Amino acid sequence: MAVFPGFKMITVGSFMYGLAASMIYGWAVGIIYVFFFNLWPQLLPAVIRPRAVHRT
């Protein structure tokens, strides 16, 4: 403690909170990655339909 001023030992509560928060952040990043890089190219044609070209 004297070597690192301001350092506090980790408590069980703060460890559990950090573990839960990192799991939630990991799931969020995973879901965003899967949606934007795997599902979005397949969903894009369904969302933006090509318009018919009318020749005059």
C-alpha angles and dihedrals in degrees: 000000000000091000094055111039113208093020116137125193115247117256127214091249095052090046092053091046092051091047093050093044093050091050091051092048090048093052091047093052091046093051092047091048093050093046099047101036103033110022102031097068089053094046097044097079090050092051098042108040117195112251121232116254113231115208117209 
